[in-house]
Amino acid sequence: APKERKQTEPVRVSFRKTGKGSGMTLVEKLPMHPAGKEELLKKFKKHLGAGGSVKNGVLELQGDRREFVRAELAAAGYKLKVLG
C-alpha cells in the first residue's frame, strides 16, 4: 500500500445539496494517495450501493452519507471534521 501522508488537518466531511437528486457528500483534505482515494471510493460505493467520483482530490458520494463516512474514516484512525 502506498505510504500515507501525515495528517496535519482534519478530513472535512460535508453535505451539499445539488439542484437535482439527493445531494452529495464531500470528503476533502484526505491525506491519501490518489490511487488510495479511488480504492476507498470503490469500497464506499459498493457498500452503500451509491454512485460517486473523485474530483480534484475530493471524494464525492451521492446522498447524505456523512455518518457512514465519519464512522469508516474514524475507524481507520483519521481525524475528522463533519460539517453541517
N, CA and C atoms as a LAMMPS dump frame, in Angstrom:
ITEM: TIMESTEP
0
ITEM: NUMBER OF ATOMS
252
ITEM: BOX BOUNDS ff ff ff
-5.0000000000000000e+02 5.0000000000000000e+02
-5.0000000000000000e+02 5.0000000000000000e+02
-5.0000000000000000e+02 5.0000000000000000e+02
ITEM: ATOMS id mol type element x y z
1 1 1 N 0.858 -1.203 0
2 1 2 C 0 0 0
3 1 3 C 0.885 1.239 0
4 2 1 N 0.464 2.272 -0.71
5 2 2 C 1.272 3.497 -0.711
6 2 3 C 1.296 4.118 0.684
7 3 1 N 2.455 4.655 1.047
8 3 2 C 2.577 5.244 2.377
9 3 3 C 1.696 6.498 2.457
10 4 1 N 0.934 6.576 3.539
11 4 2 C 0.033 7.725 3.689
12 4 3 C 0.814 8.937 4.165
13 5 1 N 0.378 10.098 3.738
14 5 2 C 1 11.326 4.224
15 5 3 C 0.524 11.587 5.636
16 6 1 N 1.37 12.248 6.397
17 6 2 C 0.99 12.575 7.767
18 6 3 C -0.193 13.551 7.733
19 7 1 N -1.139 13.316 8.612
20 7 2 C -2.332 14.157 8.617
21 7 3 C -2.083 15.4 9.458
22 8 1 N -2.136 16.571 8.817
23 8 2 C -1.88 17.816 9.533
24 8 3 C -3.179 18.536 9.883
25 9 1 N -4.227 18.31 9.093
26 9 2 C -5.509 18.945 9.392
27 9 3 C -6.604 17.906 9.24
28 10 1 N -7.745 18.123 9.905
29 10 2 C -8.781 17.1 9.847
30 10 3 C -9.364 16.943 8.446
31 11 1 N -9.79 15.724 8.161
32 11 2 C -10.517 15.458 6.928
33 11 3 C -11.882 16.127 7.066
34 12 1 N -12.302 16.821 6.031
35 12 2 C -13.601 17.512 6.084
36 12 3 C -14.666 16.694 5.386
37 13 1 N -15.719 16.384 6.118
38 13 2 C -16.845 15.645 5.546
39 13 3 C -18.038 16.594 5.562
40 14 1 N -18.588 16.88 4.388
41 14 2 C -19.696 17.816 4.326
42 14 3 C -20.759 17.309 3.363
43 15 1 N -21.915 17.919 3.439
44 15 2 C -23.018 17.544 2.561
45 15 3 C -23.456 18.766 1.793
46 16 1 N -23.599 18.601 0.485
47 16 2 C -24.008 19.719 -0.351
48 16 3 C -25.247 19.324 -1.135
49 17 1 N -26.283 20.129 -0.968
50 17 2 C -27.497 19.914 -1.757
51 17 3 C -27.195 20.274 -3.203
52 18 1 N -27.672 19.448 -4.111
53 18 2 C -27.49 19.756 -5.526
54 18 3 C -28.856 20.096 -6.104
55 19 1 N -28.844 20.693 -7.263
56 19 2 C -30.099 21.112 -7.893
57 19 3 C -31.066 19.959 -8.065
58 20 1 N -30.518 18.809 -8.464
59 20 2 C -31.385 17.653 -8.648
60 20 3 C -30.842 16.486 -7.822
61 21 1 N -31.71 15.547 -7.529
62 21 2 C -31.244 14.363 -6.83
63 21 3 C -31.07 14.573 -5.343
64 22 1 N -30.291 13.691 -4.744
65 22 2 C -30.235 13.61 -3.289
66 22 3 C -29.054 14.348 -2.68
67 23 1 N -28.356 15.152 -3.493
68 23 2 C -27.211 15.875 -2.955
69 23 3 C -25.959 15.019 -2.932
70 24 1 N -24.865 15.609 -2.44
71 24 2 C -23.57 14.938 -2.444
72 24 3 C -22.889 15.054 -1.094
73 25 1 N -22.274 13.964 -0.67
74 25 2 C -21.394 14.004 0.488
75 25 3 C -19.981 14.214 -0.047
76 26 1 N -19.293 15.225 0.48
77 26 2 C -17.941 15.546 0.033
78 26 3 C -16.936 15.185 1.121
79 27 1 N -15.839 14.564 0.713
80 27 2 C -14.765 14.224 1.64
81 27 3 C -13.519 14.937 1.139
82 28 1 N -13.121 15.99 1.87
83 28 2 C -11.997 16.826 1.439
84 28 3 C -10.814 16.699 2.398
85 29 1 N -9.65 17.052 1.88
86 29 2 C -8.411 17.058 2.667
87 29 3 C -8.054 15.676 3.207
88 30 1 N -8.363 14.647 2.441
89 30 2 C -7.993 13.288 2.842
90 30 3 C -6.526 13.087 2.477
91 31 1 N -5.654 12.86 3.478
92 31 2 C -4.211 12.774 3.187
93 31 3 C -3.878 11.398 2.638
94 32 1 N -4.234 11.184 1.389
95 32 2 C -4.122 9.857 0.817
96 32 3 C -3.7 9.965 -0.635
97 33 1 N -2.936 8.989 -1.084
98 33 2 C -2.506 8.896 -2.466
99 33 3 C -3.737 8.804 -3.369
100 34 1 N -3.716 9.438 -4.559
101 34 2 C -4.886 9.392 -5.456
102 34 3 C -5.412 7.977 -5.703
103 35 1 N -4.509 7.012 -5.856
104 35 2 C -4.952 5.63 -6.086
105 35 3 C -5.686 5.092 -4.859
106 36 1 N -5.241 5.521 -3.686
107 36 2 C -5.902 5.115 -2.442
108 36 3 C -7.308 5.675 -2.364
109 37 1 N -7.463 6.909 -2.842
110 37 2 C -8.792 7.534 -2.84
111 37 3 C -9.753 6.778 -3.749
112 38 1 N -9.252 6.374 -4.921
113 38 2 C -10.09 5.612 -5.854
114 38 3 C -10.527 4.295 -5.22
115 39 1 N -9.588 3.633 -4.542
116 39 2 C -9.893 2.369 -3.878
117 39 3 C -10.956 2.558 -2.795
118 40 1 N -10.749 3.585 -1.979
119 40 2 C -11.671 3.874 -0.88
120 40 3 C -13.062 4.188 -1.431
121 41 1 N -13.095 4.995 -2.481
122 41 2 C -14.372 5.352 -3.086
123 41 3 C -15.09 4.107 -3.592
124 42 1 N -14.329 3.21 -4.216
125 42 2 C -14.911 1.985 -4.753
126 42 3 C -15.55 1.175 -3.614
127 43 1 N -14.829 1.102 -2.499
128 43 2 C -15.325 0.369 -1.335
129 43 3 C -16.608 1.018 -0.801
130 44 1 N -16.591 2.334 -0.662
131 44 2 C -17.768 3.062 -0.16
132 44 3 C -18.969 2.854 -1.09
133 45 1 N -18.734 3.003 -2.389
134 45 2 C -19.82 2.887 -3.357
135 45 3 C -20.441 1.497 -3.315
136 46 1 N -19.579 0.495 -3.22
137 46 2 C -20.062 -0.883 -3.19
138 46 3 C -20.892 -1.11 -1.932
139 47 1 N -20.368 -0.638 -0.803
140 47 2 C -21.047 -0.826 0.479
141 47 3 C -22.382 -0.095 0.516
142 48 1 N -22.405 1.106 -0.029
143 48 2 C -23.606 1.947 0.042
144 48 3 C -24.566 1.728 -1.117
145 49 1 N -24.071 1.107 -2.186
146 49 2 C -24.876 0.993 -3.391
147 49 3 C -25.187 2.356 -3.976
148 50 1 N -24.194 3.253 -3.888
149 50 2 C -24.397 4.634 -4.339
150 50 3 C -23.34 4.992 -5.367
151 51 1 N -23.644 5.999 -6.169
152 51 2 C -22.672 6.489 -7.127
153 51 3 C -21.711 7.455 -6.465
154 52 1 N -20.653 7.769 -7.178
155 52 2 C -19.704 8.739 -6.649
156 52 3 C -18.508 8.855 -7.561
157 53 1 N -17.651 9.815 -7.257
158 53 2 C -16.454 10.01 -8.064
159 53 3 C -15.411 10.745 -7.24
160 54 1 N -14.2 10.792 -7.778
161 54 2 C -13.145 11.603 -7.179
162 54 3 C -12.905 12.756 -8.138
163 55 1 N -13.106 13.984 -7.644
164 55 2 C -12.877 15.162 -8.485
165 55 3 C -11.901 16.086 -7.793
166 56 1 N -10.786 16.365 -8.443
167 56 2 C -9.757 17.244 -7.868
168 56 3 C -9.376 16.82 -6.455
169 57 1 N -9.253 15.522 -6.253
170 57 2 C -8.831 15.02 -4.95
171 57 3 C -9.919 14.95 -3.903
172 58 1 N -11.145 15.338 -4.285
173 58 2 C -12.27 15.311 -3.343
174 58 3 C -13.159 14.116 -3.664
175 59 1 N -13.449 13.311 -2.646
176 59 2 C -14.381 12.201 -2.848
177 59 3 C -15.794 12.747 -2.815
178 60 1 N -16.593 12.372 -3.798
179 60 2 C -17.992 12.785 -3.851
180 60 3 C -18.85 11.533 -3.867
181 61 1 N -19.783 11.461 -2.934
182 61 2 C -20.712 10.323 -2.874
183 61 3 C -22.13 10.839 -2.974
184 62 1 N -22.959 10.138 -3.733
185 62 2 C -24.349 10.554 -3.86
186 62 3 C -25.095 10.305 -2.562
187 63 1 N -25.913 11.295 -2.172
188 63 2 C -26.73 11.158 -0.968
189 63 3 C -26.012 11.677 0.261
190 64 1 N -26.73 11.73 1.373
191 64 2 C -26.138 12.185 2.632
192 64 3 C -25.539 10.985 3.341
193 65 1 N -24.227 10.829 3.209
194 65 2 C -23.515 9.667 3.766
195 65 3 C -22.557 10.085 4.867
196 66 1 N -22.804 11.254 5.44
197 66 2 C -21.833 11.772 6.425
198 66 3 C -21.575 10.799 7.557
199 67 1 N -22.642 10.22 8.092
200 67 2 C -22.486 9.345 9.257
201 67 3 C -21.662 8.104 8.897
202 68 1 N -21.956 7.511 7.756
203 68 2 C -21.211 6.331 7.303
204 68 3 C -19.732 6.667 7.091
205 69 1 N -19.482 7.765 6.378
206 69 2 C -18.105 8.166 6.075
207 69 3 C -17.349 8.483 7.364
208 70 1 N -18.019 9.194 8.269
209 70 2 C -17.389 9.543 9.548
210 70 3 C -16.97 8.283 10.296
211 71 1 N -17.891 7.331 10.383
212 71 2 C -17.604 6.089 11.113
213 71 3 C -16.455 5.316 10.465
214 72 1 N -16.479 5.206 9.138
215 72 2 C -15.439 4.463 8.418
216 72 3 C -14.063 5.101 8.595
217 73 1 N -13.996 6.422 8.417
218 73 2 C -12.698 7.09 8.493
219 73 3 C -12.187 7.167 9.928
220 74 1 N -13.115 7.343 10.874
221 74 2 C -12.698 7.354 12.279
222 74 3 C -12.117 5.991 12.661
223 75 1 N -12.748 4.933 12.174
224 75 2 C -12.257 3.579 12.445
225 75 3 C -10.875 3.374 11.842
226 76 1 N -10.605 4.063 10.735
227 76 2 C -9.299 3.952 10.083
228 76 3 C -8.262 4.863 10.732
229 77 1 N -8.693 5.627 11.743
230 77 2 C -7.747 6.433 12.501
231 77 3 C -7.578 7.869 12.047
232 78 1 N -8.459 8.327 11.168
233 78 2 C -8.353 9.718 10.712
234 78 3 C -9.027 10.675 11.678
235 79 1 N -8.444 11.873 11.77
236 79 2 C -9.108 12.965 12.493
237 79 3 C -10.095 13.578 11.516
238 80 1 N -11.28 13.905 12.002
239 80 2 C -12.345 14.357 11.115
240 80 3 C -13.01 15.595 11.616
241 81 1 N -13.573 16.33 10.659
242 81 2 C -14.436 17.451 10.988
243 81 3 C -15.662 17.291 10.104
244 82 1 N -16.813 17.012 10.728
245 82 2 C -18.039 16.847 9.965
246 82 3 C -18.775 18.175 9.968
247 83 1 N -19.076 18.697 8.792
248 83 2 C -19.729 19.987 8.663
249 83 3 C -21.199 19.793 8.344
250 84 1 N -22.011 20.704 8.853
251 84 2 C -23.438 20.645 8.54
252 84 3 C -24.186 19.662 9.426
